[in-house]
């Protein structure tokens, strides 16, 4: 719940604290051990979700593993995320995290979605229909080509 001032909301402060804990948990880990710990954290983040948030996050996980297996699962401010060379490419921000109307599948600046002087990088998802899934698949392929 927001505190009402010009500062950070309680949810935003919690997300920042969660990010600090993510970084601390990975400190000193390298190679396969780090990748395994990051994957476990991503799966735990998905498991903690309910309803539409969980359904979207689970489906995004499957899509990313199928369409961009070179991306590595991790968490990003507590969100399920997928990175290339340590840089987040795509993540799911659940509606429940900030008590918003919908969750979003979002692409960070390392995603290769550039299209002229302006392009979308965040997509509200309230249901994963076959059409929505195909759109997400195409975006993931475009955002993170293997080569």
C-alpha positions as CSV (number, residue, x, y, z in Angstrom):
1,X,0.0,0.0,0.0
2,X,1.3,3.4,-0.9
3,X,2.4,5.7,1.9
4,X,0.9,8.7,0.2
5,X,3.9,11.0,0.1
6,X,6.2,11.9,-2.7
7,X,8.6,9.1,-1.7
8,X,8.6,5.4,-2.6
9,X,5.6,3.3,-1.8
10,X,5.8,0.4,0.6
11,X,5.7,-2.0,-2.5
12,X,8.5,-0.1,-4.2
13,X,10.7,-0.2,-1.1
14,X,10.0,-3.9,-0.7
15,X,11.0,-4.5,-4.4
16,X,14.3,-2.6,-3.8
17,X,15.0,-4.6,-0.7
18,X,14.2,-7.8,-2.7
19,X,16.7,-6.7,-5.4
20,X,19.4,-6.1,-2.8
21,X,18.7,-9.6,-1.4
22,X,18.9,-11.1,-4.9
23,X,22.3,-9.6,-5.4
24,X,23.5,-10.6,-2.0
25,X,22.4,-14.2,-2.6
26,X,24.4,-14.4,-5.8
27,X,27.6,-12.9,-4.3
28,X,30.5,-15.2,-4.7
29,X,28.7,-17.7,-7.0
30,X,30.0,-18.3,-10.5
31,X,29.3,-20.5,-13.4
32,X,26.9,-23.4,-13.1
33,X,26.3,-22.8,-9.4
34,X,25.2,-19.3,-10.1
35,X,23.0,-20.3,-13.0
36,X,21.3,-23.0,-10.9
37,X,20.7,-20.6,-8.0
38,X,19.2,-18.0,-10.4
39,X,17.0,-20.6,-12.0
40,X,15.7,-21.8,-8.6
41,X,15.0,-18.2,-7.6
42,X,13.0,-17.7,-10.8
43,X,10.9,-20.8,-10.3
44,X,10.3,-19.9,-6.7
45,X,9.1,-16.4,-7.7
46,X,6.7,-18.1,-10.2
47,X,5.5,-20.6,-7.5
48,X,4.7,-17.7,-5.1
49,X,2.2,-16.2,-7.6
50,X,-1.5,-17.0,-7.8
51,X,-4.3,-16.8,-10.4
52,X,-3.6,-14.9,-13.6
53,X,-0.2,-13.8,-12.5
54,X,0.9,-17.4,-12.0
55,X,-0.6,-18.5,-15.3
56,X,1.1,-15.8,-17.3
57,X,4.5,-16.3,-15.5
58,X,4.4,-20.0,-16.0
59,X,3.5,-19.6,-19.7
60,X,6.2,-17.0,-20.2
61,X,8.7,-19.4,-18.7
62,X,7.8,-22.1,-21.1
63,X,7.8,-19.7,-24.1
64,X,11.3,-18.3,-23.2
65,X,12.8,-21.7,-22.7
66,X,11.4,-22.8,-26.1
67,X,12.0,-19.7,-28.2
68,X,15.2,-18.4,-26.6
69,X,16.9,-21.2,-24.7
70,X,20.1,-19.2,-24.6
71,X,18.4,-16.8,-22.1
72,X,19.0,-17.7,-18.4
73,X,16.2,-17.6,-15.9
74,X,16.7,-15.4,-12.8
75,X,14.8,-12.8,-10.7
76,X,14.8,-9.1,-11.2
77,X,13.3,-7.1,-8.3
78,X,11.5,-10.3,-7.4
79,X,10.1,-10.7,-10.8
80,X,10.6,-13.8,-13.0
81,X,13.2,-12.7,-15.6
82,X,15.3,-14.0,-18.4
83,X,18.8,-12.6,-19.2
84,X,21.5,-12.8,-21.9
85,X,25.1,-12.3,-20.7
86,X,23.7,-11.2,-17.3
87,X,21.5,-8.5,-18.7
88,X,17.8,-8.9,-18.4
89,X,16.0,-9.1,-21.7
90,X,12.4,-10.0,-20.6
91,X,10.6,-10.2,-17.3
92,X,7.1,-10.5,-15.9
93,X,5.8,-7.9,-13.5
94,X,2.8,-9.5,-11.7
95,X,-0.2,-7.3,-10.9
96,X,-0.1,-8.5,-7.3
97,X,3.4,-7.0,-6.8
98,X,2.2,-3.4,-6.9
99,X,-1.6,-4.1,-6.6
100,X,-2.1,-3.0,-10.2
101,X,-5.0,-3.9,-12.6
102,X,-2.9,-6.1,-14.8
103,X,0.5,-7.8,-14.9
104,X,3.0,-7.0,-17.7
105,X,5.4,-8.9,-19.9
106,X,8.1,-6.3,-20.3
107,X,11.4,-6.0,-22.2
108,X,14.5,-4.3,-20.8
109,X,16.7,-2.0,-22.9
110,X,18.9,-5.0,-24.0
111,X,15.9,-6.4,-25.9
112,X,16.3,-5.9,-29.7
113,X,12.8,-4.6,-30.3
114,X,13.9,-1.3,-31.8
115,X,11.5,-0.1,-34.5
116,X,12.0,3.4,-35.7
117,X,11.9,6.3,-33.2
118,X,9.4,4.7,-30.8
119,X,8.3,1.1,-29.9
120,X,6.4,-0.6,-27.1
121,X,8.4,-2.5,-24.5
122,X,5.7,-3.5,-22.0
123,X,2.5,-5.5,-22.7
124,X,-0.4,-5.9,-20.3
125,X,-1.5,-9.5,-20.2
126,X,-4.8,-10.5,-18.5
127,X,-5.1,-13.9,-20.2
128,X,-2.8,-16.1,-22.3
129,X,-4.9,-17.0,-25.3
130,X,-3.4,-18.7,-28.4
131,X,-3.1,-15.3,-30.1
132,X,-1.4,-13.7,-27.0
133,X,1.0,-16.7,-26.8
134,X,2.0,-16.3,-30.4
135,X,2.6,-12.6,-30.0
136,X,4.8,-13.2,-26.9
137,X,6.7,-15.9,-28.8
138,X,7.4,-13.6,-31.7
139,X,8.4,-10.8,-29.3
140,X,10.8,-13.1,-27.4
141,X,12.4,-14.4,-30.7
142,X,12.8,-10.8,-31.9
143,X,14.1,-9.5,-28.6
144,X,16.7,-12.1,-28.1
145,X,17.9,-13.7,-31.3
146,X,20.4,-16.6,-30.7
147,X,23.1,-15.1,-32.9
